[in-house]
């Protein structure tokens, strides 16, 4: 996975997957970091690297949360 990342394979796959991510998430503005993070996550998952995909998925969720204008009331008790 590290070799594929350093060779630029993951970025190439992520660039190829961005149109798919744009269609799946039309509410995300074009060029937003969330699309890139989602595409990188899909590419890492597609290459079978679940451990590398986890931090990318967390980053994608964080970027998507930054777009959330109607924040749900979060539970304070656990």
C-alpha positions as CSV (number, residue, x, y, z in Angstrom):
1,X,0.0,0.0,0.0
2,X,2.8,2.4,0.9
3,X,4.5,1.7,-2.5
4,X,1.2,2.4,-4.3
5,X,0.8,5.6,-2.4
6,X,4.4,6.8,-3.1
7,X,4.0,5.8,-6.8
8,X,0.9,8.0,-7.1
9,X,-1.5,5.1,-7.8
10,X,-3.9,6.1,-5.0
11,X,-4.1,9.7,-6.2
12,X,-4.7,8.5,-9.7
13,X,-7.5,6.2,-8.6
14,X,-8.9,9.0,-6.4
15,X,-9.0,11.3,-9.3
16,X,-10.8,8.7,-11.3
17,X,-13.3,8.1,-8.5
18,X,-14.1,11.8,-7.9
19,X,-16.9,11.9,-10.5
20,X,-18.6,9.0,-8.8
21,X,-18.3,10.7,-5.4
22,X,-19.8,13.9,-6.9
23,X,-22.8,12.0,-8.2
24,X,-23.3,10.1,-4.9
25,X,-23.0,13.3,-2.8
26,X,-24.5,16.2,-4.9
27,X,-24.7,18.5,-1.9
28,X,-21.0,18.6,-1.6
29,X,-19.5,21.6,-3.6
30,X,-17.2,20.7,-6.4
31,X,-13.5,20.9,-5.4
32,X,-14.3,20.6,-1.7
33,X,-11.8,18.6,0.4
34,X,-14.5,16.1,1.4
35,X,-14.7,14.8,-2.2
36,X,-11.0,14.2,-2.3
37,X,-11.1,12.4,1.1
38,X,-14.0,10.2,0.0
39,X,-12.3,9.4,-3.3
40,X,-9.1,8.5,-1.5
41,X,-11.0,6.3,0.9
42,X,-12.8,4.5,-2.0
43,X,-9.4,4.0,-3.7
44,X,-7.8,2.6,-0.6
45,X,-10.7,0.3,0.0
46,X,-10.7,-0.8,-3.6
47,X,-7.1,-1.8,-3.3
48,X,-7.9,-3.9,-0.3
49,X,-6.1,-1.8,2.3
50,X,-8.7,-1.5,5.1
51,X,-6.2,-0.2,7.6
52,X,-5.1,2.6,5.4
53,X,-8.7,3.4,4.5
54,X,-9.8,4.0,8.1
55,X,-8.0,7.3,8.6
56,X,-9.1,8.5,5.2
57,X,-12.7,7.6,6.1
58,X,-12.4,9.6,9.3
59,X,-11.1,12.6,7.5
60,X,-13.9,12.3,5.0
61,X,-16.5,12.3,7.8
62,X,-14.8,15.3,9.4
63,X,-14.8,17.2,6.1
64,X,-18.5,16.4,5.6
65,X,-19.3,17.5,9.1
66,X,-17.8,20.9,8.3
67,X,-20.5,21.3,5.6
68,X,-23.3,20.4,8.0
69,X,-25.3,23.5,8.7
70,X,-28.2,21.9,10.5
71,X,-26.3,20.2,13.4
72,X,-28.4,17.5,15.1
73,X,-28.8,17.8,18.8
74,X,-26.2,15.5,20.2
75,X,-26.8,13.3,23.2
76,X,-24.8,14.4,26.2
77,X,-25.4,11.2,28.3
78,X,-23.6,8.0,27.6
